[in-house]
């Protein structure tokens, strides 16, 4: 059997994916993750500060932080897309496609870290333990989410969806 006959469409497809993977730099993935982290961090910090200040249960605080992280993450993406002249409804669809997986991974990691660090949730916003724990949790989320974003961008998903609208 010839080499040509041995190549299947599946094998060729896998080669194309590998080539796409190599073409996405770690810097590009880190930039996309940093963009996501900014929105997540704004929402996460607000949610944690509000929840702990009000004395909410840990799960209620985490739920608030996650909800606000998604709101701010999507809002930052939409801001740039709307500035490019895209109608609101389409901008929302683009933001959902671009950021949902990245924000979800980031939120699972950083909230799991916050919940697992002894005393972090109970420390309160005036304690260095709270802030160091939150900073560490967000840094860990960045490290874990960057390869996820690289993988998605290489396949034309995630933050790659937004690139056409960047100036």
LOVODO-245249 format. One record per residue (C-alpha): residue number from 1; residue in three letters; x, y, z. Coordinates in steps of 0.05 Angstrom, whole numbers, always signed. Layout:
<nodes>
- NUM,ALA,X,Y,Z
...
</nodes>
This chain:
<nodes>
- 1,UNK,+0,+0,+0
- 2,UNK,+28,+69,-18
- 3,UNK,+40,+124,+33
- 4,UNK,-15,+165,-1
- 5,UNK,-65,+108,+7
- 6,UNK,-46,+100,+80
- 7,UNK,-64,+173,+96
- 8,UNK,-136,+179,+116
- 9,UNK,-176,+242,+122
- 10,UNK,-173,+235,+197
- 11,UNK,-98,+232,+198
- 12,UNK,-92,+292,+153
- 13,UNK,-142,+330,+197
- 14,UNK,-100,+313,+259
- 15,UNK,-38,+341,+224
- 16,UNK,-75,+406,+208
- 17,UNK,-96,+413,+281
- 18,UNK,-25,+401,+304
- 19,UNK,+0,+455,+256
- 20,UNK,-53,+503,+282
- 21,UNK,-33,+487,+353
- 22,UNK,+39,+505,+339
- 23,UNK,+19,+570,+305
- 24,UNK,-13,+597,+369
- 25,UNK,+40,+627,+413
- 26,UNK,+40,+623,+488
- 27,UNK,+42,+699,+487
- 28,UNK,-23,+702,+448
- 29,UNK,-55,+653,+495
- 30,UNK,-30,+691,+556
- 31,UNK,-57,+756,+527
- 32,UNK,-126,+725,+516
- 33,UNK,-123,+697,+587
- 34,UNK,-102,+763,+616
- 35,UNK,-161,+797,+582
- 36,UNK,-207,+745,+612
- 37,UNK,-172,+751,+680
- 38,UNK,-185,+826,+683
- 39,UNK,-260,+818,+676
- 40,UNK,-261,+757,+722
- 41,UNK,-219,+792,+774
- 42,UNK,-264,+853,+776
- 43,UNK,-326,+810,+786
- 44,UNK,-291,+761,+832
- 45,UNK,-263,+816,+878
- 46,UNK,-330,+853,+880
- 47,UNK,-367,+788,+895
- 48,UNK,-319,+767,+949
- 49,UNK,-317,+836,+981
- 50,UNK,-393,+843,+979
- 51,UNK,-406,+772,+1003
- 52,UNK,-355,+771,+1059
- 53,UNK,-374,+842,+1081
- 54,UNK,-447,+823,+1086
- 55,UNK,-429,+758,+1123
- 56,UNK,-460,+715,+1069
- 57,UNK,-449,+640,+1071
- 58,UNK,-388,+617,+1032
- 59,UNK,-430,+586,+976
- 60,UNK,-472,+649,+969
- 61,UNK,-408,+691,+965
- 62,UNK,-378,+645,+913
- 63,UNK,-443,+646,+872
- 64,UNK,-443,+722,+873
- 65,UNK,-369,+725,+854
- 66,UNK,-380,+677,+796
- 67,UNK,-441,+715,+770
- 68,UNK,-404,+781,+773
- 69,UNK,-342,+751,+740
- 70,UNK,-384,+729,+681
- 71,UNK,-419,+796,+677
- 72,UNK,-354,+836,+678
- 73,UNK,-317,+786,+633
- 74,UNK,-371,+790,+580
- 75,UNK,-378,+865,+588
- 76,UNK,-304,+878,+575
- 77,UNK,-306,+836,+512
- 78,UNK,-370,+868,+488
- 79,UNK,-342,+937,+499
- 80,UNK,-288,+926,+446
- 81,UNK,-335,+891,+398
- 82,UNK,-389,+945,+405
- 83,UNK,-335,+997,+392
- 84,UNK,-321,+962,+326
- 85,UNK,-393,+977,+306
- 86,UNK,-424,+909,+318
- 87,UNK,-497,+911,+340
- 88,UNK,-511,+894,+414
- 89,UNK,-544,+826,+401
- 90,UNK,-486,+803,+357
- 91,UNK,-435,+831,+406
- 92,UNK,-467,+790,+461
- 93,UNK,-464,+727,+419
- 94,UNK,-391,+740,+404
- 95,UNK,-375,+751,+477
- 96,UNK,-411,+687,+497
- 97,UNK,-372,+648,+444
- 98,UNK,-306,+680,+461
- 99,UNK,-306,+678,+537
- 100,UNK,-353,+626,+566
- 101,UNK,-304,+568,+571
- 102,UNK,-246,+612,+593
- 103,UNK,-287,+646,+647
- 104,UNK,-316,+580,+670
- 105,UNK,-248,+547,+677
- 106,UNK,-220,+609,+712
- 107,UNK,-278,+611,+761
- 108,UNK,-276,+537,+778
- 109,UNK,-201,+542,+793
- 110,UNK,-200,+607,+832
- 111,UNK,-262,+592,+874
- 112,UNK,-239,+521,+889
- 113,UNK,-173,+551,+912
- 114,UNK,-207,+604,+955
- 115,UNK,-251,+551,+987
- 116,UNK,-192,+505,+1000
- 117,UNK,-145,+556,+1032
- 118,UNK,-158,+551,+1107
- 119,UNK,-188,+615,+1134
- 120,UNK,-189,+653,+1067
- 121,UNK,-264,+661,+1063
- 122,UNK,-272,+677,+1137
- 123,UNK,-214,+726,+1140
- 124,UNK,-253,+787,+1116
- 125,UNK,-233,+843,+1069
- 126,UNK,-189,+878,+1121
- 127,UNK,-144,+817,+1128
- 128,UNK,-81,+805,+1087
- 129,UNK,-100,+731,+1088
- 130,UNK,-162,+746,+1046
- 131,UNK,-124,+788,+995
- 132,UNK,-63,+743,+989
- 133,UNK,-109,+682,+982
- 134,UNK,-151,+717,+928
- 135,UNK,-89,+740,+890
- 136,UNK,-59,+670,+893
- 137,UNK,-125,+639,+871
- 138,UNK,-130,+686,+811
- 139,UNK,-57,+673,+793
- 140,UNK,-69,+598,+795
- 141,UNK,-131,+607,+752
- 142,UNK,-89,+646,+701
- 143,UNK,-37,+590,+698
- 144,UNK,-89,+535,+689
- 145,UNK,-132,+574,+639
- 146,UNK,-75,+596,+592
- 147,UNK,-65,+527,+559
- 148,UNK,-141,+520,+553
- 149,UNK,-144,+586,+515
- 150,UNK,-84,+566,+472
- 151,UNK,-119,+501,+453
- 152,UNK,-184,+538,+437
- 153,UNK,-152,+594,+396
- 154,UNK,-114,+542,+355
- 155,UNK,-182,+513,+335
- 156,UNK,-213,+581,+319
- 157,UNK,-254,+581,+383
- 158,UNK,-253,+623,+446
- 159,UNK,-215,+689,+442
- 160,UNK,-200,+675,+368
- 161,UNK,-273,+694,+354
- 162,UNK,-259,+766,+378
- 163,UNK,-194,+778,+339
- 164,UNK,-231,+803,+277
- 165,UNK,-259,+861,+319
- 166,UNK,-194,+884,+352
- 167,UNK,-162,+947,+328
</nodes>
